[in-house]
Amino acid sequence: MENMGFISLVPSLLAIVLCFVTRNTIVSLMVACAVGTLLAGQGLMGLPTLLKNSMGTTGFAWVMMLNVFISILVAFFQKSGAIQGFSQKVHDCKLSRKGVQLISWLLGIFVYFSDSFSPLFVGTVMRRISDNAKVSREKLSYIADSTSAPVSVLVPITGWAAYLSGLAIGVGCIADQEQAINLFVRAIPFNFYALFAVFFVFLVGSGIVKDFGPMKVAEARAINEGKVQRDGAEPVIGKELTEMGQHEKIKTRVFLNFILPVMMIVGIAIGTYITMHSAKTMEAFLAVVLFMTISLWIQGIPLKEVVNTATDGVKGAVPVVMLLGLAYSISTLSKTMGTANYIVSFAQQFLSPRLLPFVIFVIAAVMAFATGTSWGTFAICMPIALPLAFDYTNGQVTPLVMACFAAVAGGGVFGDHCSPLSETTVLSSAGAAADHIDHVKTQLPYALVCAAVASIAYLVVGLTMV
């Protein structure tokens, strides 16, 4: 497996360290990309070439357009007064702080079909409500993040399930998609990290587990001082969205301007997955943006102002798109330098049947955290982990095979869940309008607890089932 040795880790490590030291994620990622291209021997033109190649892809274009459409929709929600109206209805229910956190948790689980939409949706919908309840933006972004990728990887009718099961076809006794999906379903009970990450939010939100670490400080600030974010925090979202008010000539219609559009998005996404075996999430948002454009015009907002509202939505998405573009760039650079290959090659010496699930989970987690990509981690780890597991079981699907499959999935989700370079981590910060590094710092201890529990569980599985 080709790699540049320890040097291949430098860009990712530099980006992560600078993020925490400078609290400026964009500058940190740009510096890491520049240093990485020089270390890779690409010269002075390496950085612009990297940016061009990373952002000029179908994958990045899809993510960028999805976020732009979501931001336009958020602007429409606010201009129509739908978010304000929904927040008022929830406020009238007089929910406690625990109630607000648990509602946010349930909302994230409900929107399971897209790990990109889920954190933006939960953060946007619950932001005003959680602010009124004195729940810190850090806590809201944690809840949104922990119910995005961890939930998506547990449901067999998502793109995650199709992708992971597809990687298993042709390995061992897995001959077709049906057998691969069956393996995915049977491996769900072994996906310890994802299961506990979701359940841990309930434990924290309900107060069964008390806040600790940086999150405890953030929550104390929100409760005692009424500050939902620290002084000097820089939310990962434009003021065009956070400060947008309701149009004075439009009546608040929560169902028409909020509930119905959300139902349309969910219906189109699930419907296309069932009929086309691919959830057309971005297309669903485009359709609803067009629907709301016409609807708001008919309701009395001049067409020019509707278009200006959409433009403000695009402007509000710029900080997120910039972060995502640089995150994609550092991921591309890591692939070029063989970062993931180096981690796997280094860890292969520790592989044994009894330690296999544990080692695979750790490798996948470290790889995903360092590169910020779970799907890239899946693509590299699954073709190594499954053949090894099947070799130990004579080609039969046993608990060891299921545990190894789940370890790859869970390890990848760990990185996707809490790495400052990850797309969903950025989107969770954006949805809650939280400072990105504040979100990472407060969430990381919780994610590490879940990872520690998962590691112990994989050790137990390996030691007792092999």
C-alpha positions in Angstrom: 0.0 0.0 0.0 1.7 3.2 -1.2 2.2 6.0 1.2 4.7 8.7 2.2 5.2 7.3 5.7 4.8 9.5 8.8 5.0 12.6 6.6 1.6 11.7 5.2 0.1 12.4 8.7 1.6 15.9 8.9 -1.2 17.9 7.0 -4.1 16.3 9.0 -2.2 16.6 12.3 -1.2 20.2 11.5 -4.8 21.1 10.6 -6.2 19.7 13.8 -3.6 21.3 16.1 -4.0 24.7 14.4 -7.8 24.5 14.6 -7.5 24.2 18.4 -4.7 26.7 18.8 -5.9 29.5 16.5 -9.7 28.8 16.7 -9.8 29.7 13.0 -10.7 26.6 11.0 -10.5 28.2 7.6 -6.9 29.6 8.1 -5.8 26.3 9.8 -7.0 24.2 6.9 -5.5 26.5 4.3 -2.1 26.4 6.0 -2.3 22.6 6.3 -3.1 22.3 2.6 -0.2 24.6 1.7 2.3 22.7 3.8 1.0 19.4 2.6 1.4 20.2 -1.1 5.0 21.3 -0.4 5.8 18.1 1.5 4.2 16.1 -1.3 6.6 17.7 -3.7 4.0 19.5 -5.7 5.7 22.9 -5.6 4.3 26.4 -5.4 1.4 25.6 -7.8 0.4 22.6 -5.7 -2.1 24.5 -3.5 -4.1 26.1 -6.3 -4.1 22.8 -8.2 -5.3 20.9 -5.1 -8.1 23.4 -4.5 -9.2 23.2 -8.2 -9.1 19.4 -8.3 -10.9 18.9 -4.9 -13.7 21.4 -5.5 -14.1 20.6 -9.2 -15.7 17.2 -8.5 -19.2 15.9 -8.6 -19.0 15.0 -5.0 -18.2 18.5 -3.8 -20.7 20.1 -6.2 -23.4 17.9 -4.7 -22.6 18.8 -1.1 -22.3 22.5 -2.0 -25.6 22.6 -3.9 -27.3 20.7 -1.1 -26.1 23.2 1.5 -27.1 26.2 -0.7 -30.6 24.8 -1.2 -30.9 24.1 2.5 -29.8 27.7 3.3 -32.3 29.1 0.9 -35.0 27.0 2.5 -34.0 28.2 5.9 -34.2 31.8 4.7 -37.7 31.1 3.4 -38.7 29.6 6.7 -37.6 32.7 8.5 -39.0 35.2 6.1 -42.4 33.5 6.2 -42.3 33.4 10.0 -42.6 29.6 10.0 -39.6 29.0 12.2 -40.7 31.8 14.6 -44.2 30.3 14.7 -43.0 26.8 15.3 -40.7 28.0 18.0 -43.6 29.8 19.7 -45.8 26.7 19.6 -43.1 24.7 21.3 -42.4 27.5 23.7 -46.1 27.5 24.6 -45.7 23.9 25.7 -43.4 25.2 28.4 -40.8 22.5 27.9 -38.0 22.3 30.4 -34.3 22.3 29.3 -34.4 18.5 29.4 -37.5 18.5 27.3 -35.9 20.8 24.7 -32.8 18.6 24.5 -34.9 15.4 24.2 -37.1 16.9 21.5 -33.9 17.8 19.5 -32.7 14.2 20.0 -35.9 12.8 18.7 -36.0 15.2 15.7 -32.5 14.1 14.7 -33.5 10.5 14.8 -36.6 11.2 12.7 -34.5 12.8 9.9 -32.3 9.7 9.5 -32.1 9.5 5.7 -29.4 12.2 5.3 -26.5 12.9 7.6 -26.0 16.2 5.7 -29.6 17.5 6.1 -30.1 16.2 9.7 -27.7 18.4 11.6 -28.7 21.5 9.6 -32.4 20.8 10.1 -32.2 20.1 13.8 -30.0 23.1 14.5 -32.1 25.5 12.5 -35.4 24.3 13.8 -34.4 24.1 17.5 -32.0 27.1 17.7 -34.5 29.7 18.9 -36.2 27.1 21.2 -33.0 26.0 22.8 -31.8 29.6 23.2 -35.0 30.5 25.1 -34.4 27.4 27.3 -30.8 28.5 27.9 -29.3 25.5 26.2 -25.9 26.3 24.9 -25.2 26.3 21.2 -22.4 23.8 21.9 -25.0 21.4 23.4 -27.4 21.8 20.5 -24.7 21.2 17.9 -23.6 18.1 19.9 -27.2 16.7 19.8 -27.5 17.5 16.1 -24.2 15.9 15.3 -24.8 12.7 17.4 -28.1 12.0 15.6 -26.8 12.4 12.1 -24.1 10.0 11.0 -24.6 7.6 14.0 -28.2 7.2 13.1 -27.7 7.0 9.3 -25.3 4.1 9.7 -27.8 2.1 11.8 -30.8 2.2 9.3 -30.8 -0.3 6.4 -32.6 2.1 4.0 -30.0 4.8 3.7 -27.2 5.6 1.3 -24.8 4.5 4.1 -26.4 1.0 4.2 -26.2 0.7 0.4 -22.6 1.8 0.3 -21.3 -0.3 3.2 -23.2 -3.4 2.0 -21.9 -2.9 -1.5 -18.3 -3.1 -0.3 -19.0 -6.5 1.1 -20.3 -8.1 -2.1 -17.9 -10.7 -3.4 -16.1 -11.2 -0.1 -16.4 -14.6 1.6 -19.8 -16.1 1.1 -21.4 -12.7 0.3 -22.4 -13.1 -3.3 -25.1 -10.5 -4.0 -26.7 -7.3 -2.7 -29.4 -9.2 -0.8 -26.8 -11.2 1.2 -24.8 -8.0 1.8 -27.8 -6.1 3.2 -28.6 -9.1 5.4 -25.0 -8.9 6.7 -25.6 -5.2 7.4 -28.8 -5.9 9.3 -27.2 -8.7 11.4 -24.2 -6.4 12.2 -26.3 -3.6 13.6 -26.2 -5.0 17.2 -22.4 -5.0 16.9 -22.2 -1.4 15.8 -21.4 -0.4 19.4 -20.1 3.1 18.8 -23.1 4.3 16.8 -25.6 2.7 19.1 -24.0 4.1 22.3 -23.4 7.6 20.7 -27.1 7.9 20.0 -28.1 6.5 23.4 -25.6 8.7 25.2 -27.4 11.8 23.9 -30.5 10.6 25.6 -28.6 10.0 28.9 -27.1 13.4 28.8 -30.2 15.2 27.6 -32.4 13.6 30.3 -29.9 14.4 33.0 -29.1 10.8 33.9 -25.5 11.5 32.9 -24.4 15.0 34.1 -22.4 17.2 31.8 -18.7 17.1 32.2 -15.6 18.7 30.6 -15.9 21.8 28.4 -19.6 21.1 27.9 -20.2 21.5 31.6 -18.6 25.0 31.4 -20.6 25.9 28.3 -23.9 24.8 29.9 -23.1 26.7 33.2 -22.4 29.8 31.1 -25.8 29.5 29.3 -27.8 28.8 32.5 -26.1 31.3 34.9 -25.2 34.1 32.5 -27.8 33.6 29.7 -25.0 33.4 27.1 -25.8 30.6 24.7 -22.3 31.0 23.2 -19.1 32.4 24.6 -18.0 36.0 24.1 -16.0 36.3 20.9 -17.5 33.1 19.4 -17.7 33.0 15.6 -20.8 31.0 14.4 -20.3 29.0 11.2 -23.2 30.7 9.5 -23.8 34.1 7.9 -25.7 36.9 9.6 -28.0 36.9 6.6 -29.7 33.8 8.1 -29.3 34.3 11.8 -30.7 37.9 11.8 -33.4 37.5 9.2 -36.9 38.5 10.3 -40.4 37.8 9.2 -42.0 39.8 6.3 -44.5 42.2 7.7 -47.2 41.5 5.0 -47.3 37.7 5.4 -49.4 35.7 7.9 -47.7 33.1 10.0 -48.7 29.7 8.6 -46.7 27.0 10.3 -48.2 24.0 8.4 -48.0 25.5 4.9 -44.6 27.2 5.3 -42.8 24.7 7.5 -44.5 21.3 8.2 -45.6 20.7 4.6 -42.2 21.5 3.0 -40.5 19.2 5.5 -43.0 16.4 4.8 -42.3 16.9 1.1 -38.6 16.6 1.6 -38.9 13.4 3.6 -41.5 12.0 1.2 -39.4 12.6 -1.9 -36.2 11.3 -0.2 -37.8 8.1 1.0 -39.9 7.6 -2.1 -37.0 7.9 -4.5 -35.0 5.5 -2.3 -37.7 2.9 -2.5 -38.3 3.3 -6.2 -34.9 4.3 -7.5 -32.7 2.7 -4.7 -31.1 6.1 -4.2 -32.4 8.9 -1.9 -32.5 12.0 -4.1 -32.0 14.4 -1.2 -30.6 17.3 -3.2 -33.3 17.0 -5.8 -35.9 17.0 -2.9 -34.6 20.3 -1.6 -34.6 21.9 -5.1 -38.2 20.8 -5.6 -39.2 22.3 -2.2 -37.3 25.5 -2.9 -39.2 26.0 -6.1 -42.5 25.2 -4.3 -41.8 27.7 -1.6 -40.7 30.4 -4.1 -44.1 30.2 -5.8 -46.0 29.8 -2.5 -44.5 32.9 -0.8 -45.1 34.9 -4.0 -48.8 33.8 -4.0 -49.0 34.6 -0.2 -48.1 38.2 -0.9 -44.4 38.7 -0.8 -43.2 40.5 -4.0 -41.3 38.2 -6.3 -38.2 40.5 -6.2 -38.1 40.2 -2.4 -38.5 36.4 -2.6 -35.5 36.3 -4.9 -33.6 38.6 -2.6 -34.4 36.3 0.4 -33.0 33.4 -1.6 -29.9 35.4 -2.3 -29.5 36.1 1.4 -29.8 32.4 2.0 -26.9 31.7 -0.5 -24.8 34.4 1.3 -25.5 32.8 4.6 -24.2 29.5 3.2 -20.8 30.9 2.2 -18.9 30.2 5.4 -20.1 26.6 5.4 -19.2 26.1 1.8 -15.7 27.5 2.3 -15.1 25.2 5.2 -16.4 22.2 3.3 -14.2 23.1 0.3 -11.1 23.1 2.4 -12.1 19.9 4.2 -12.5 18.2 0.9 -9.1 19.5 -0.1 -7.3 18.2 3.0 -9.1 14.8 2.4 -7.9 14.7 -1.2 -4.3 15.6 -0.1 -4.4 12.8 2.5 -5.4 10.4 -0.2 -2.6 11.5 -2.4 0.0 11.2 0.3 -1.4 7.8 1.4 -2.3 8.8 5.0 -4.9 6.0 5.4 -2.6 3.4 3.8 0.2 4.3 6.3 -2.2 3.9 9.2 -3.3 0.5 8.0 0.2 -0.7 7.2 1.4 0.4 10.6 -1.4 -1.4 12.4 -1.3 -4.7 10.5 1.4 -6.0 12.8 -1.1 -6.0 15.7 -3.8 -8.1 13.9 -4.9 -11.4 15.4 -8.3 -13.2 15.5 -9.1 -12.3 19.1 -8.0 -8.6 18.7 -9.3 -8.2 15.2 -12.6 -6.3 15.9 -10.9 -4.0 18.4 -7.9 -3.3 16.2 -10.2 -2.7 13.1 -12.3 -0.3 15.1 -9.3 1.7 16.4 -7.7 1.8 12.9 -11.0 3.0 11.3 -11.5 5.6 14.0 -8.0 7.0 13.8 -8.1 7.1 10.0 -11.5 8.8 9.9 -10.6 11.4 12.5 -7.3 12.2 10.7 -8.8 12.4 7.3 -12.3 13.7 8.1 -14.0 11.2 5.9 -16.0 8.1 6.9 -16.8 6.9 3.4 -13.1 7.0 2.4 -12.3 5.1 5.5 -14.9 2.4 4.6 -13.5 2.1 1.1 -10.0 1.4 2.5 -10.8 -0.6 5.6 -13.6 -2.9 4.5 -11.6 -4.7 1.8 -9.0 -5.5 4.4 -11.1 -6.3 7.4 -13.8 -8.5 5.9 -11.3 -10.9 4.0 -9.3 -11.3 7.2 -12.5 -12.0 9.2 -13.7 -14.6 6.7 -10.3 -16.2 6.6 -10.5 -16.9 10.3 -14.1 -18.3 10.0 -13.6 -20.4 6.8 -15.8 -18.2 4.7 -18.8 -18.3 7.0 -20.8 -15.4 8.5 -20.2 -15.6 12.2 -20.3 -13.1 15.1 -16.6 -12.3 14.3 -17.5 -11.3 10.7 -20.4 -9.2 11.9 -18.3 -7.5 14.5 -15.6 -6.7 12.0 -18.1 -5.3 9.6 -19.7 -3.2 12.3 -16.2 -2.1 13.6 -15.4 -0.5 10.2 -18.8 1.2 10.2 -18.5 2.4 13.8 -14.9 3.5 13.5 -15.7 5.5 10.4 -18.6 7.2 12.1 -16.4 8.2 15.1 -14.3 10.3 12.8 -17.2 11.6 10.9 -18.9 12.4 14.2 -16.2 14.4 15.9 -13.3 15.3 13.6 -12.9 19.1 13.0 -12.3 18.2 9.4 -15.5 16.3 8.9 -18.4 17.5 6.8 -21.1 16.6 9.3 -19.2 18.3 12.2 -19.0 21.5 10.1 -22.7 21.2 9.3 -23.7 20.6 12.9 -21.8 23.8 13.9 -23.6 25.7 11.1 -27.1 24.4 11.9 -26.8 25.4 15.6 -24.9 28.7 14.6 -22.1 27.6 17.0 -18.4 28.3 16.9 -16.9 25.3 15.1 -14.0 24.7 17.4 -16.2 25.2 20.5 -18.4 22.5 19.1 -15.5 20.2 18.5 -13.9 20.8 22.0 -17.2 20.2 23.9 -18.2 17.2 21.9 -14.9 15.3 21.8 -14.9 14.1 25.4 -18.4 12.6 24.9 -17.4 11.0 21.7 -14.3 9.5 23.4 -16.4 8.0 26.1 -18.6 6.3 23.5 -15.4 5.1 21.7 -13.9 3.7 24.9 -17.1 1.7 25.6 -17.2 0.5 22.0 -13.5 -0.6 22.2 -14.2 -2.6 25.4 -17.2 -4.2 23.7 -15.1 -5.2 20.7 -12.4 -6.7 23.0 -15.1 -8.7 24.8 -16.6 -9.9 21.5 -13.1 -10.9 20.2 -12.1 -12.7 23.3 -15.3 -14.6 23.8 -16.5 -15.4 20.3 -13.3 -16.5 18.6 
